């Protein structure tokens, strides 16, 4: 599903990583680990089309990312990418269900169809009964499960999670990882989990380590 | 960006910032309301004048109008017999003082048979069922009143009204009401012969209204008539008095509207700072939307829509407020806003929907434009970085500000050279806009420069304040920009008004040379001092000298404002008092020297030394423009002529005013009493000493500018409201920082002091930049806007104490506003605040 070919990125004269190449199959969850500053988040941003690589290409379902066109990247992201952030990033003024519905609204899904899909996504992460609540009233674990529901509700082909358990305690982290893994399997998306936590990495099907400017299987 | 997303995000955005958005809407509304109310009052006044003029002129195609003193009625048969003319109606139009109460009444002397063919209202609706002009209409003691006049006088048909005239009091019986002239304003209609005889106008006419035969071209007729008409009599389109009123008051009205719109401009910066800070707070939210696939353009659109919606709300509220305010003002005190142009005019509420729509649109555009810069910055957001950071600062222009400011300043300087467009200082207004924009563009570089040179401070609280200001240069720039705009305008207006007042004061000291001034009547044009009466006054004990003055209104050209001729004794002392250049009368020659005021020179394109012809008493008189003089009492053309020359030309030895020099100034009261006793027939005699006239003139000046001060106060209030609101939002965003500082041992009072220092620094920077920018703009107001709008020349005088007070007040208000706005944020428990992740 996801295929990364010879990616390279540097900051000024200092190369961050080079010749990075890997693939992620549909329904596979891959963990990307590495030291702080090794370039994990930058690599994730490139895969999401938020940053440009200096060299190389990224293909999703056989199509190359249009790095040169910011507008096209936004539209591509809207249709094909789901995000889970460390800080949840739920809009505080929307309810749980409205937050989850946001990608559907952006993609122009009719309102009649939206309700069912939002409910299904919330049910699959165990948050359906909190649909009417505001994010400010949720615990960290609950908020992150809502964020996972939002990331998969529109059926993305790529699910990117950046330190999704970084703000959670162990029990909540385990629950979130379990949810994330099962959602990747259920949706058939290619999942990439950026983490520095060995526990989180262990939840993935495969672990890649970014170290010394190169990517290798851990 | 589809409508559903827009709705979803806007709903949240508005729901989360109710108080601040309400304040922003209110500020926009205030700007729109002020401009709308000022415009509505003036539009109502002009509509009333036009309605009155049209009601009285009826079906006339052309009006032939002469000077104030009128013209020979021999012209009438010449006009009436012309083959192009279907009917010509002669009119005597005069303003007579009321004998038993203050004020005047317009008296229209008409030939009922002819007037009725132009305007049926002159005979319609008489109170008497079997009314006939031959018996009642031609009775010299009868008058028919318009409903407005009847209401103002509180009179009833059958009662008698008394009016002042040279020939003594004129008593007229109210024979009836003319309901069809309801729109004609305040007037009494009498038979023309009665008007001529009883008001000393025998053989004179004021106007001839002409109805042309079908197919005759009115413009061609007016052109053909030009060679027939005596000097000083012009033919123009009917209701040209309304056009003239529109023209004479245009500069004043536009200036006041421009000032009101400045409040709107201040509102623009408030919208900018409110939404910029909001955008800064919502940086992560915007980054999330971008991460979820909203395009940069979509995000810009969203932000501009927010601004536009704020503008729409403000425009709607403002328009309604403006309408309500103008209606209330009109009902309570009429349409005059202090300058006296529309004093006493009982106008009907007549809002101009197109103009109000345009003002409302300006409000929306101002709000949307205020968001444009933010939208641009937000569309270029570094999404990945923004998702990680929790920055609070307002995006700011990094480069190019100084160059753009220099270009705008240069463009403004070039615009100063643009001549007035239809009497309006368009170039001056545009130059002010350019210089304001330049000063705003200079704010960010100036703030950066100031921050670089900010000295190290030892006081820990002050050091924290300095660090905070350094940390948020964008917020500092946005807040300072809001202050700069309002401070610039206030400084500019303060300097202009002060310069004007000082110049006026000096001018009054020069022109009010006599101890006592006598006017034949406070208002109106039917009572004058005869030569014999002047002699009686001069012969009174205690009077050293009496200088007579006479005035005339000279019609120079069709559609142009008339020129006032002031005839009075002229010598070097009087000319110096008028600040004339040169102030010495020229050597006596056969030419008649006149001094033209700045307006006459500007409007007639005359130069000193020009030999020109002016129409005086029905004759073309060659005069030489001997010099210029300053005249703050007229915004249109005026000429000073020596009284002896005027009397020689006109043979008219009467006088409207007398300037009386006493042997002993302390005897003014006794001399006044003696004058009244010596002139028992002059019931309308008005006496006032020079000091009182001086004081009253300054009071009128202050009243005229009271509305200016009010508009300035609103602009300052809007700016301070915006700054307080912006500091409040920032304080709310800094709850965690405050919590941390509390954890570190700072007291609430110390944190408030820190915020007050931040506010004071912002206020000081804004006030200083505003001072510099306002000083430059004041020069444009004094030398370009005033000169081109009102033709007033003046010197610049700096109100140093007032400016220092303004700077101090701004600094204090900003400090207090910043400190006060943080109180709510500091009420939170420190521990909770530190953990708060909102």
Interface residues (C-beta under 8 A of the other chain):
Chain A: X41 X42 X45 X48 X50 X51 X70 X71 X74 X75 X76 X77 X78 X79 X81 X83 X85 X87 X89 X91 X92 X93 X94 X98 X102 X103 X105 X106 X107 X108 X111 X136
Chain B: X2 X4 X5 X8 X9 X11 X12 X13 X15 X16 X284 X285 X288 X290 X291 X292 X293 X294 X295 X296 X297 X298 X383 X384 X387 X388 X838
